[in-house]
Amino acid sequence: YEQMLAIYERWVRGDTLTPELRAEIEAAIGKPLKNEEKRYTVTPEGIAVIPVQGVISKRMGMFSDISGGASTQAMAADFREALDRPDVSGILFDVDSPGGAVDGTMELAQEIYEARGRKPMATFADGLMASAATWIGTAAEEVYLSAETAQAGSIGVVMVHRDYSGYYK
């Protein structure tokens, strides 16, 4: 926990993952960092597979390198590129995510929704597609779950606020 907190504090300060910092973190956690951001792939059949995996945030940097995650900015860039590539005949969003930040999610989902009809688009939920991941995934034309035990849904947050000001008067 203390290692994660120290890494988070560096991320908040805006530190970037330099080779020296990478080596320091790898020494502290006792293993190499292998969670670099995944980019999309294209199958031999011409399907662009865009991963939506891990916690979603607008931007991912050093923290993503350490813990994994998905950037709505990177996914949007990949999506636009796949739409424009003549060798891509369809797009599949490969989702396994608990969701994440709202910032950037609406814009990406809207962009996907507005591109419907340009190329076939589908979402494959492999395990978990919740919150922001559901918002993004359901913007495609079709949604498939990997198994009966896959979980999908749960958009939104509930917060309770109690006003005690009258009570204290």
Disulfide bonds with the S-S distance in Angstrom:
none
